[in-house]
Amino acid sequence: MRKMLAAVSRVLAGAAQKPASRVLVASRNFANDATFEIKKCDLHRLEEGPPVTTVLTREDGLKYYRMMQTVRRMELKADQLYKQKIIRGFCHLCDGQEACCVGLEAGINPTDHLITAYRAHGFTFTRGLSVREILAELTGRRGGCAKGKGGSMHMYAKNFYGGNGIVGAQGQIFEAYNMAALWKLPCIFICENNRYGMGTSVERAAASTDYYKRGDFIPGLRVDGMDILCVREATRFAAAYCRSGKGPILMELQTYRYHGHSMSDPGVSYRTREEIQEVRSKSDPIMLLKDRMVNSNLASVEELKEIDVEVRKEIEDAAQFATADPEPPLEELGYHIYSSDPPFEVRGANQWIKFKSVS
């Protein structure tokens, strides 16, 4: 036995000293695309709705996965920076609702215009701004997308008019419905129904929770807002409907936010931790996409883990910038009120304090 082991040892040692003539490479061929069944949308004043099957390419799947992970990690970083008192003021996070912003962007064109409410960070990213610009805006720095003067609820990009700090300002929705229908405007009205209005459940707040029917004379869709493919197909359907000249349409995206309404809301006084955990374990939008891609050979677990690592690094780098970048100087307080006007003076807190405004 000892002689045999010694012989094997000499063979292995000799093999290690010689350059290998052939190298074994482990490779894997992924599918280019896969077809999936998706949940049928509930319809209002429509004879037919979005398809119940859709094709996902490997390229799109990896892109959607990266985008949703980036939004998720960005929001968790914002939570951390807020608790460290680096971000101040109001801050509304959208983790859990990633399929809404990413799926919506996948279904429209970059030239389309998007207006959102105060939970705007994810939409700001999908509209083309970097994590660095978003986090720097949250921390009030010069490198922010609004020069550090807008904060969480006032972020803007090309064809994106993001954030609305006044909850009641969305109360004119029925007048907007009426005008859009009268003029047959190509407008998609979207309700992100995350099941709670601040701390009140929809069942306690509304006699009818069929929000997709609230347009009355406007056709509507109720969509699984936790499934990015459902959101994408419903958005494509709605966009095609509007572009065909038929007028406006309403989409209700049934989704869920993991955080409270804002950072001042712990989010567990009006719902249980068990409820939140159940949604995470059964309906998480990132988990659903990941399982589909892995099970259909569109990606491997290892490949998706590499994306996770890259995203975490991107978020950390952006957070470093957002905390090191300088704040805007006081003399720029009145800047950028108008886009192309000549400089003028803006009165401060009293008549003796004046600031110069430069476009």
N, C-alpha and C positions, 0 to 999 in steps of 0.2 A: 504493500500500500504506500509506504514511504517513497519507494523508488518511482511509483507511478505519479505521485504528487510532485516529486522533484522533476520528473520528465515534463509534466504539464507546465510547471513553473518556468523551465528553460524555454519551452516553446512560446509561452506568452511573453517572456522577456525578449526573445528574439523578434517576435512580431511587433513589439512596441518600438524596437530600434529601427525597423525598416519603414520607409514611407509607404503609406497605404496606396495601393494601385486603384482601388475602388472604394467609394464612400457611399454608405447607405443613407439615403435622404428620405425622410418620412414626409409624404405629401398627401394632400386631401383635395379632392375636386368638389367644389360647392356647386349647388344648383344656381342657375342664373335668375330664376324666378319661381314662384309658387302661387297656386290659387287657393284662396281661403273663403270659407263661408263667413258672412258677417250678419249681425242681427238686423232684422227687418225694421225699418223705421215706422212709427205710427204716423198716419197721414191725416191732414185736415184740408178739405176742399181740393184734394188732388186725386186723380184717378190712378196714377202710378207714381212710385217714388224711386229712390236710388236703388241700384242693384243689390242683390243679396249675396253675390260673390264678387271677389275682386282679385286682381293679380298684384303681387308685391315683388318687385325686383330686388335682387341682393343689394344693388347699389342704393336704392331708395331705403331699404330696410336699415342698412348701416347708417345712412344719413339721419333717418328719423330717430334711431336709437341714440346716436351721439347728441342730437339736438335736445331730446327729452332729458337725457342724463345731465346735459349742461344746464338746462333750466332748473332741474332738481337740485343739483349741487350749488348752483348760484343762489338759490333761495335759502338753502341751509346755511350757506356762508353769510348771507344777509342776516339771518337769524342770529348767528354767532356774533357778528359785528354789532348788531343792535344791543344784544345783552352785554357787550363790552362797552356800551355807550359811545361807540364810534359813529354809528348811525343814530340820528336823533329824529324826533318828530313822528309823523304817521308812517306806517310801513305795513303794507298788505301783501302777504306772500301767497303764491299760487301752487306750491308743491302739492301734487295729487291731481292737478288739473292740466298736466303737460300735454295730454293728447288733444286738448282743445286748441291751444295756440299752435302747436306743430302741425296738427291735422288740418287746421284751417288754412295755414300758409301753404300747405301742400296742395290745396284745392283751388287756390286763386292765383292770379298773376302778380308779379312785383309791381306792375303799374296800377293795380287796383288800390283803392284808398281804404284805410282801416281806421276806425275810431273806436276806442275802448273806454272802459270805466277805470276806476282807481287801481284795480288789481292787474297792473300793466307790465310787470317786469318780463314775463315770458313772451308776450307779444312784441315787446321792444326788441328782444333778442331775435325772434324769428323774422322780424322785419328788416334785420340786417345790421343792427348795432352790436358792438363787441361787449363781452362780459366786463371788460375793463372800463368801458364808457358807462355802463349801467351801474356797476359798483361804485365808481368814482362819483357818479351823480348822487347815489344814496349817501355817500359820506360827505357830500358838499364840496367837492374839489374841482379845480379848474379843468381837469381832463374829463369831467362828466359830460354826458350828451347834451345837457342844458347849461353847461359851464358851471355846474355846481349850484345853480340857483333855483332849480325846479324840485329836486328831491323825488321821492318815491312815486308821487302821483302826477308828475308833470314831465314826461319823457317824450321826445319827439324824434322822428326819423323821416326819411323821404317817403311820402305817401302814407305816413302814420301820424295820427294826431292823438297821442296816447295820454291817458290819465284824465280823470275828471274828479276833482276833490270834493264835489258837492253831490252827495247821494241823491238829494231831492231834484237835482238838475235832470235826472233821468226820468222824472215824473211826467214830462211832456211827451211820453212815448206814444200815447194814443192820438194826440194831434199829429205827430210825425207819421204814424200809421196811415191816418186819413189823407194827409197831403201826398204821401208817397203813392197811395193807391189811386187817388184822383189824377195824378200826373204820370202814373205808370213809371215811376222811377226805378232804375235798376239797383235796388237796395236790398241787401240781406240783413234783416234784423236778427240778432243772436242773443238768446238768453242762456247764460252759463248758470244752470241751475245746480248749485253745489249743496242743495238741500237745506241751507240755512240762510236767513236774512239777518246778518249780524249774529245774534244769539237766539233767534226764533226759528223753529223748524217751519218748513213750508206748510205742513199740515195744520199747524196752529195759526198761521198767518193768512191762509187763503182758503176760501170756500171751495174753489176749484184749483187744483194744482196742474191742470192741463195748460201749461203756459204756451204751448205751441198753438193753441186755439185762441189765444188772447187777441190776435189780430182780427178776429171775427171774419171780416170779408177778405182778409189776406190769407192765402194758403200757408200751411205750416207743416213742419216735420218735428217729430221727437226722436232724438238720436242718442245712441249710447256714447256719451262723451268720455268714457274711460277707454274706448277702443279707437286708436288713431286711424285705423282703416275705415271704420264707420264714419268718423268725422270727415276724413278726406273725401270719401265717396258722396256723402251728403252735401258737403260744400261744393264739390264739382257739379252735382245735380242742381243745387240752388243757384250757382253762378250761371250755369247754362240756361236755366229758367229765366233769370233776369236779363241776360244778354239777348235772349230771343225776343225781347220787347213785351213780355207778359206782365211786367210790373214787379212789385216787391214780393218777398217771401220771408217767412219767419222760421227760424230754427231754434229749438230748445235742446241744448246739450246737457244731458244728465251726467253730472260729474260729482266730485267730492274734494274738499280741501282738507288737508291733514292738519294744518295750523288753525288757530282761531281766526276770527274775522280780521283782527289786526294784532300787532305785537302786544297790545295792552290786554288782549283777550286770551286767557290760557286755553280756551277751547274745550274744556271738559266739565264746565258747570251746567251745560245744557245738553250734553251728550256724554256717553260713557267711553272710557278708554277701550273697552271691548268692542264697541261699534267701530271705532277708528281702526283698530287692529284687524277686524274682520274685513273691512274694505281693503286694507293693505295686503292681506293674505289672499284675497279672492279676486280683486278687481284692479290691482295696481296697473296703470297703463304701461309702465316700463317693463314690468314683469310679463304682462300679456304679450307684448311685442317680442321680448326675448325668447319666451317659450315657443312662439310660433316660428321664429327664425331658426332656432336650434333644432326643433323637431322636424322642420322641413328642409334641413341641410342648406339653409341660406347663410349660416354662420356657425362658428363653434363657440363653445363657452369660453375657451381661452382667448379667442379673438375679441369677444365682447369685454372680457376682463381687461384686455390691453386698452380698449377704448376708455374704460372706466378710469384706468390709471392716467391716461392722457388728459381726460377731462378734469380730474382732481388737480393735476399740475397746472392746467390752464386757469382754474379757479383760484388756486393759491397765488399764482403770479399776478392775477388781476387784483386780488385782495391786497397784495403787497403794494401795488401801484396806487390803489384807492386809499391806502392809509398814509403813503409817503408823498403823494402829489400835494402841492400847496393849495390852500383855500383861495378863492378869488379875493382880490383886494377890495377894501370898502369903496374905493372910488369907482369901481365898476358896478356898483349896486344898481344904477339906473341904465346900464347898457342893454342893448338888444330888445328894447321895447317894440321898435319898428324895424322892418327888414332893410329898408332903403331910404330912410329919411335923413336929412341933414341933422347934425348935432343940435340938441336943445337941452334946457335945464328942467330938472324934475325936483319938485319940492319934497323935502324930507319930512321928519316928524313934526317940525314947526317951520314957520316961514323964514327963519334965518338959516336953516340947513338946506342946501341945494346940492343936487348931484347932476353930473353931466351925463346925458344919454347919447351913446354912439351906436349906430346900427352895426 
